[in-house]
Amino acid sequence: MNTFSRPAMAGLALCATVGAVAAIGVAPAQADPAYTVTAEVPTLADLKGMVKFLVETPASDEAKAANLEGGMNAVVVPRTVYNLGLFRAPLGWNDVTGPETHTPAEHTAVLHSGSVGRPTITMTVTWKRINGTWKMANSSLCAGVKTVGLSIPCNFG
């Protein structure tokens, strides 16, 4: 005599399927967008998109490094912030606003970030245009590391 209901059997079947998929290493496809900003003058939306890409997505180190002045040497910062979940849902948030400054080689804007249980951070961030692509400056990453209190050495250069 079968003592399991149909919903219970369906649940067991689903669990078995998920377990089998996990056991053989099949994972859902995950997009790794190559987000970069190449406009002559970046917009606030461009910069906000870059911050979101760096700290709110599980993109590869290589994809994130393309947005950092320090490249692969600096990617430890956004990777750590992403892994800690500090400034992404459900615990945190970020925004990029003016005032802005702009020269052909540098652009600044104001980054606002918050996380549950931590004071809101407001800081001016610099992006540098390197080979036609805007990248977050090492000086801004280091300022963020110090502000948040991460134990990451600032030797990205």
Secondary structure, 3 states (H helix, E strand, C coil): CCCCCHHHHHHHHHHHHHHHHHHHCCCCCCCCCCCCECCCCCCHHHHHHHHHHHHHCCCCHHHHHCCECCHHHCCHHHHHHHHHCCCCCCCEEEEEEEEEEECCCEEEEEEEEEECCCCCEEEEEEEEEECCEEEECHHHHHHHHHHHCCCCCCCCC
